[in-house]
Amino acid sequence: MQRTLRFTIALAALAVLASPSLLDAQAMSSVEPFKVGTFGIAGAPTVGVVLRDAMIIDLAAANRALEINPMYPHVPAPADMLELIGQYEYGLKYRIYEIVNNVVNNNLLGAEYVHPVADVDILAPILYPSKIMNAAVNFYTHACEGCTEEELAANTRERQQNRGVPYLFLKPTRGAVIGSGDDVVMPYGRTSLEWEVELAVVFGRAGKYISANRAYDHVFGYMVAMDISDRGGRPPGGYGSGSDWFVGKGHDTFAPQGPWIVPKEFYGDPMTRLHQVLVIDGVTVQEARAGDMIHNIPELIEYASSLITIFPGDVLQSGTSGGTGAGRVERATGSGYLQPGETINASIEGIGTLTHTVVAEDGVPSDLSGSQLPPVSSYRSGRGGGPGGQ
């Protein structure tokens, strides 16, 4: 009896060792890095896993296919990106590892739930963050647009000695947030639009008063973002004669994000890796690395969380570099602001590229009372008090 029992146990052990499915079900790492995003598949927003920037795995469909194998327990697929982010560190990431390992190891890249990226619509990854926190004037080159090398060096030394605390502002989400491929709309009569490429930090864990040395514990991952800015300012008269951040930052389509999110384990430390570039119609107008930042990402997180509780899916954009305002690079349309028809490509190495075309809003309804924001050309001085340098 004992010999029979020992033989049975030995056979069971061999079966475990010989079963790749069971080993896959215990996966604690992914066979290759991946990204996550939200995509229009069959007309519906769908959470997907991005492989090699070329293929999109429909996460829910792949999860159902995986669970046909009884070796895999049932794990609910996230309904949207906010749910994925919130559950990622509570076990969901291991199921995503299992799905990726199953697709790659079993040569399932041609499965019906895997789509070429060209066959799906790329939506904004998070529909929608509860808040977008933006760092203003957080790169030395942006703080000294149009400066000579000597002026930049002097200005940088001065800022390094007296950095103070970061300056953050909030940006709208729904309406402002768009995905790669969507048009950036130039509001009617607003002719002074600028571009800013930024690294977007996506939070994965809630927290308040998060110290800089614990900051990355609360990060889920990173995406590319742009902070489109209206420099036309307020019309003369009325209350307020200076910067108007609502006008400057709040228009529809002014918060492009994506094209997807890189989980932090596949990106590394952005303060050593960051390389961001913005190109308009083939002309590079911005390029920077993290060393140009005035306040680093952990410091920004500490400051932001000292003001307001951070929640999963919240976004913090770390600021932009020189190449806007007085530092604009000459383009085919001149050295001025964005023009209808121009194509913007904003890239961060290791994450991806946002691509947008600028289009002009046709007009406004004829029954408005006059309380709307007027065209910049109607200002007596030619322009109002714009939020310059942000």
C-alpha positions as CSV (number, residue, x, y, z in Angstrom):
1,M,0.0,0.0,0.0
2,Q,2.8,2.4,0.9
3,R,4.7,1.6,-2.2
4,T,1.6,2.2,-4.3
5,L,1.1,5.6,-2.5
6,R,4.7,6.6,-3.1
7,F,4.4,5.7,-6.8
8,T,1.2,7.8,-7.1
9,I,2.8,10.8,-5.5
10,A,5.8,10.5,-7.8
11,L,3.6,10.4,-10.9
12,A,1.8,13.5,-9.6
13,A,5.1,15.3,-9.1
14,L,6.2,14.4,-12.6
15,A,2.9,15.7,-14.0
16,V,3.4,19.0,-12.3
17,L,6.9,19.4,-13.7
18,A,5.7,18.4,-17.1
19,S,2.7,20.8,-17.2
20,P,3.6,24.2,-18.6
21,S,0.0,25.3,-18.1
22,L,0.2,24.8,-14.4
23,L,3.6,26.6,-14.2
24,D,2.2,29.5,-16.3
25,A,-0.7,29.8,-13.8
26,Q,1.9,30.5,-11.1
27,A,3.8,33.1,-13.2
28,M,5.3,35.9,-11.1
29,S,7.0,37.6,-14.1
30,S,6.2,38.4,-17.7
31,V,8.3,36.8,-20.5
32,E,8.4,40.2,-22.2
33,P,7.5,43.8,-21.3
34,F,4.1,45.1,-22.1
35,K,2.0,48.3,-21.9
36,V,-1.7,48.8,-21.2
37,G,-4.2,51.0,-22.8
38,T,-7.8,51.6,-23.8
39,F,-8.8,50.9,-27.4
40,G,-11.9,51.0,-29.6
41,I,-12.5,47.4,-30.6
42,A,-15.8,46.5,-32.3
43,G,-17.1,49.9,-31.5
44,A,-16.6,49.7,-27.7
45,P,-13.9,51.0,-25.3
46,T,-11.8,47.9,-24.5
47,V,-8.9,47.5,-22.0
48,G,-6.0,46.0,-23.9
49,V,-2.4,44.8,-23.3
50,V,0.2,46.1,-25.8
51,L,2.9,43.8,-27.1
52,R,5.9,45.2,-29.0
53,D,3.9,48.4,-29.8
54,A,2.3,46.4,-32.6
55,M,-0.3,44.1,-31.2
56,I,-3.2,44.6,-28.8
57,I,-4.5,41.8,-26.7
58,D,-8.2,42.2,-25.7
59,L,-7.7,41.6,-22.0
60,A,-11.2,40.4,-21.2
61,A,-11.3,38.0,-24.2
62,A,-7.8,36.6,-23.5
63,N,-8.7,36.1,-19.9
64,R,-11.8,34.1,-20.8
65,A,-9.8,32.0,-23.2
66,L,-7.1,31.4,-20.5
67,E,-9.7,30.2,-18.0
68,I,-10.9,27.4,-20.2
69,N,-7.8,25.7,-18.9
70,P,-8.9,24.4,-15.4
71,M,-5.4,25.0,-14.1
72,Y,-6.2,28.8,-14.0
73,P,-8.6,30.1,-11.4
74,H,-11.3,32.6,-12.2
75,V,-10.0,36.2,-12.0
76,P,-12.4,38.9,-13.1
77,A,-11.1,41.1,-15.9
78,P,-11.2,44.8,-15.2
79,A,-14.1,46.8,-16.7
80,D,-11.9,49.8,-17.5
81,M,-8.4,51.2,-17.0
82,L,-9.2,52.8,-13.6
83,E,-10.2,49.3,-12.3
84,L,-7.0,47.8,-13.8
85,I,-4.8,50.4,-12.2
86,G,-6.6,50.0,-8.8
87,Q,-6.3,46.2,-8.8
88,Y,-2.9,45.8,-10.4
89,E,-0.8,45.5,-7.2
90,Y,-3.5,43.4,-5.6
91,G,-2.9,40.4,-7.8
92,L,-4.2,41.5,-11.2
93,K,-0.7,42.1,-12.6
94,Y,0.0,38.4,-12.1
95,R,-3.0,37.4,-14.2
96,I,-1.8,39.8,-16.9
97,Y,1.6,38.2,-16.7
98,E,-0.1,34.8,-17.2
99,I,-2.0,36.1,-20.2
100,V,1.1,37.5,-21.9
101,N,3.1,34.3,-21.1
102,N,0.3,32.2,-22.6
103,V,0.1,34.3,-25.8
104,V,3.9,34.4,-26.3
105,N,4.9,30.9,-25.2
106,N,2.1,29.2,-27.0
107,N,2.4,31.2,-30.2
108,L,-1.0,32.7,-30.0
109,L,-0.2,36.1,-31.6
110,G,-2.7,35.2,-34.3
111,A,-5.6,34.4,-31.9
112,E,-8.9,36.1,-32.5
113,Y,-8.4,38.3,-29.4
114,V,-5.1,39.7,-30.6
115,H,-5.4,42.7,-33.0
116,P,-2.9,44.6,-35.0
117,V,-2.6,48.1,-33.6
118,A,-3.5,49.5,-37.0
119,D,-6.9,47.7,-36.7
120,V,-8.0,49.4,-33.5
121,D,-8.8,53.0,-32.4
122,I,-6.3,54.3,-29.8
123,L,-8.3,56.0,-27.1
124,A,-7.0,57.9,-24.1
125,P,-5.7,55.2,-21.7
126,I,-7.8,56.6,-18.7
127,L,-11.4,57.6,-19.4
128,Y,-11.1,59.7,-17.3
129,P,-8.7,60.6,-14.5
130,S,-10.3,62.3,-11.4
131,K,-7.6,64.9,-11.6
132,I,-4.6,66.0,-13.7
133,M,-2.0,67.9,-11.8
134,N,0.5,69.8,-13.9
135,A,3.9,71.2,-13.0
136,A,4.4,74.7,-14.3
137,V,7.9,76.0,-15.3
138,N,9.7,72.9,-14.1
139,F,12.5,72.8,-16.6
140,Y,15.4,75.2,-16.5
141,T,15.3,75.7,-20.3
142,H,11.5,76.5,-20.1
143,A,12.2,79.1,-17.3
144,C,14.5,80.9,-19.6
145,E,13.0,80.7,-23.0
146,G,14.9,82.5,-25.7
147,C,18.0,83.0,-23.5
148,T,21.6,82.9,-24.6
149,E,23.7,80.1,-23.2
150,E,25.2,82.6,-20.7
151,E,21.8,83.8,-19.6
152,L,20.5,80.2,-19.3
153,A,23.5,79.3,-17.2
154,A,23.1,82.3,-14.9
155,N,19.3,81.8,-14.6
156,T,19.9,78.1,-13.8
157,R,22.4,78.8,-11.0
158,E,19.9,81.3,-9.5
159,R,17.0,78.8,-9.7
160,Q,19.1,76.0,-8.2
161,Q,19.9,78.2,-5.2
162,N,16.3,79.2,-4.7
163,R,14.1,76.5,-6.1
164,G,11.2,77.0,-3.6
165,V,8.4,74.5,-3.8
166,P,6.9,73.4,-7.1
167,Y,4.0,75.2,-8.8
168,L,1.1,73.0,-9.8
169,F,-2.2,73.7,-11.5
170,L,-5.2,71.5,-12.3
171,K,-6.4,70.7,-15.8
172,P,-9.9,69.5,-16.8
173,T,-10.3,65.8,-17.6
174,R,-13.4,64.8,-19.6
175,G,-13.5,67.0,-22.7
176,A,-9.9,68.0,-22.4
177,V,-8.4,64.5,-22.4
178,I,-8.0,63.0,-25.9
179,G,-6.2,59.9,-27.3
180,S,-3.6,59.7,-30.0
181,G,-5.0,60.4,-33.4
182,D,-7.7,62.7,-32.2
183,D,-7.6,66.3,-33.4
184,V,-6.4,69.2,-31.3
185,V,-9.1,71.8,-31.8
186,M,-8.1,75.5,-32.0
187,P,-11.1,77.3,-30.3
188,Y,-12.9,79.8,-32.3
189,G,-10.9,83.1,-32.5
190,R,-8.1,81.8,-30.3
191,T,-5.0,82.1,-32.4
192,S,-2.2,81.8,-29.8
193,L,-1.9,78.1,-29.1
194,E,1.3,76.5,-28.0
195,W,2.6,73.0,-27.4
196,E,4.2,71.3,-24.4
197,V,5.4,67.6,-24.3
198,E,5.4,66.2,-20.8
199,L,5.9,62.9,-18.9
200,A,2.7,61.8,-17.2
201,V,2.9,59.9,-14.0
202,V,0.0,57.6,-13.4
203,F,-0.7,56.8,-9.7
204,G,-1.6,53.2,-8.6
205,R,-2.0,53.6,-4.9
206,A,-3.8,56.2,-2.8
207,G,-1.8,58.4,-0.4
208,K,-1.5,61.7,1.4
209,Y,1.8,63.3,2.6
210,I,3.8,60.8,0.5
211,S,7.5,61.4,1.2
212,A,9.9,61.7,-1.8
213,N,11.7,58.5,-0.7
214,R,8.4,56.6,-0.9
215,A,7.0,58.3,-4.0
216,Y,7.6,55.5,-6.5
217,D,5.7,53.0,-4.2
218,H,2.5,54.9,-5.3
219,V,3.3,55.0,-9.0
220,F,1.5,52.6,-11.4
221,G,3.3,53.7,-14.6
222,Y,4.0,56.4,-17.2
223,M,2.5,57.8,-20.4
224,V,3.2,60.6,-22.9
225,A,1.1,63.8,-22.4
226,M,0.8,67.2,-23.9
227,D,-0.3,70.4,-22.2
228,I,-1.7,72.5,-25.0
229,S,-1.9,76.1,-23.9
230,D,-3.9,79.2,-25.1
231,R,-1.6,82.2,-24.7
232,G,-4.3,84.7,-25.9
233,G,-5.2,85.6,-22.3
234,R,-8.3,87.5,-21.1
235,P,-10.0,90.4,-22.9
236,P,-9.5,93.8,-21.3
237,G,-11.9,95.0,-18.6
238,G,-13.7,93.2,-15.8
239,Y,-12.1,91.4,-12.9
240,G,-8.5,90.2,-13.3
241,S,-5.9,91.6,-15.5
242,G,-3.2,89.0,-15.2
243,S,-3.0,85.3,-16.0
244,D,-6.2,83.3,-16.5
245,W,-5.3,79.6,-16.0
246,F,-8.8,78.5,-17.0
247,V,-8.5,80.2,-20.4
248,G,-4.9,79.2,-20.8
249,K,-5.2,75.5,-20.0
250,G,-8.9,74.4,-19.9
251,H,-10.2,74.2,-23.4
252,D,-11.5,71.0,-24.9
253,T,-8.8,68.7,-26.4
254,F,-6.0,70.5,-24.5
255,A,-4.9,67.4,-22.6
256,P,-3.7,64.7,-25.0
257,Q,-2.6,61.5,-23.2
258,G,-1.3,58.1,-24.1
259,P,-0.9,56.4,-26.5
260,W,-0.7,53.8,-23.7
261,I,0.7,53.4,-20.2
262,V,4.0,51.6,-19.4
263,P,3.8,49.9,-16.0
264,K,6.7,51.1,-13.9
265,E,8.5,47.7,-13.7
266,F,9.1,48.0,-17.5
267,Y,10.3,51.6,-17.6
268,G,12.8,52.1,-14.8
269,D,13.7,55.4,-13.0
270,P,12.4,58.3,-15.2
271,M,14.9,60.6,-13.6
272,T,17.7,58.6,-15.3
273,R,15.8,57.5,-18.4
274,L,13.5,60.3,-19.5
275,H,14.0,61.6,-23.1
276,Q,11.1,63.6,-24.5
277,V,10.8,65.2,-27.9
278,L,8.1,67.2,-29.8
279,V,8.1,67.5,-33.6
280,I,5.7,69.7,-35.6
281,D,5.5,68.9,-39.4
282,G,8.9,67.2,-39.3
283,V,10.7,70.0,-37.3
284,T,12.0,69.2,-33.8
285,V,10.9,72.1,-31.6
286,Q,11.4,70.5,-28.1
287,E,13.9,67.9,-26.8
288,A,14.9,67.4,-23.1
289,R,16.1,64.9,-20.6
290,A,15.3,64.6,-16.9
291,G,18.4,66.5,-15.9
292,D,16.8,69.7,-17.0
293,M,14.1,69.4,-14.3
294,I,14.0,71.9,-11.5
295,H,12.0,69.6,-9.2
296,N,12.3,65.9,-9.7
297,I,9.4,63.5,-9.9
298,P,9.6,62.3,-6.3
299,E,9.6,65.9,-5.1
300,L,6.6,66.7,-7.3
301,I,4.7,63.8,-5.8
302,E,5.6,64.8,-2.2
303,Y,4.4,68.4,-2.9
304,A,1.2,67.3,-4.7
305,S,0.2,64.9,-2.0
306,S,0.9,67.4,0.8
307,L,-2.0,69.4,-0.7
308,I,-4.5,66.8,-1.9
309,T,-5.0,63.0,-1.5
310,I,-3.7,61.0,-4.5
311,F,-5.9,58.2,-5.8
312,P,-5.3,55.4,-8.3
313,G,-5.7,56.7,-11.8
314,D,-4.8,60.3,-10.9
315,V,-2.2,61.8,-13.2
316,L,0.7,64.2,-12.5
317,Q,2.5,65.8,-15.5
318,S,6.1,66.8,-14.8
319,G,6.4,69.9,-16.9
320,T,8.0,70.8,-20.2
321,S,11.3,72.1,-21.5
322,G,12.4,75.0,-23.7
323,G,11.1,75.3,-27.2
324,T,7.9,77.3,-26.5
325,G,7.3,81.0,-26.1
326,A,10.3,83.1,-26.9
327,G,12.3,79.9,-27.5
328,R,10.2,78.7,-30.5
329,V,12.0,77.0,-33.3
330,E,11.4,78.3,-36.8
331,R,8.9,76.2,-38.8
332,A,7.4,76.3,-42.3
333,T,4.5,78.3,-41.0
334,G,6.8,80.8,-39.2
335,S,8.0,80.9,-35.7
336,G,4.6,81.6,-34.2
337,Y,1.8,79.6,-32.7
338,L,0.1,76.4,-33.8
339,Q,-1.6,76.6,-37.2
340,P,-4.5,74.6,-38.6
341,G,-3.3,71.6,-40.6
342,E,-0.1,71.1,-38.6
343,T,0.7,67.7,-37.3
344,I,2.2,67.3,-33.8
345,N,4.2,64.2,-32.7
346,A,5.1,64.1,-29.0
347,S,7.4,61.2,-28.1
348,I,9.0,59.8,-24.9
349,E,11.6,57.1,-25.5
350,G,10.5,53.8,-24.1
351,I,6.8,54.8,-23.9
352,G,5.5,55.9,-27.4
353,T,4.3,58.7,-29.5
354,L,1.2,60.9,-29.5
355,T,0.1,62.1,-33.0
356,H,-2.4,64.9,-33.4
357,T,-3.5,67.2,-36.2
358,V,-4.5,70.8,-35.4
359,V,-7.9,71.9,-36.7
360,A,-9.8,75.2,-36.3
361,E,-13.2,75.3,-34.8
362,D,-15.6,76.5,-37.4
363,G,-17.5,79.1,-35.4
364,V,-19.9,79.6,-32.5
365,P,-23.7,79.7,-32.3
366,S,-25.4,82.9,-33.4
367,D,-27.6,83.3,-30.3
368,L,-24.8,83.8,-27.8
369,S,-25.2,86.9,-25.5
370,G,-21.7,88.1,-25.7
371,S,-20.6,86.6,-22.4
372,Q,-18.5,84.0,-24.2
373,L,-14.7,84.3,-24.5
374,P,-14.1,86.6,-27.5
375,P,-11.5,86.2,-30.2
376,V,-8.0,87.4,-29.5
377,S,-8.2,89.7,-32.5
378,S,-11.0,91.7,-30.8
379,Y,-8.9,92.8,-27.8
380,R,-8.1,96.5,-27.9
381,S,-4.4,95.9,-27.3
382,G,-4.3,93.0,-29.7
383,R,-4.0,90.4,-26.9
384,G,-4.9,90.2,-23.2
385,G,-2.9,89.2,-20.2
386,G,-1.8,85.7,-21.1
387,P,-0.5,82.9,-18.8
388,G,3.0,83.1,-20.4
389,G,5.8,80.9,-19.4
390,Q,3.7,78.0,-18.1
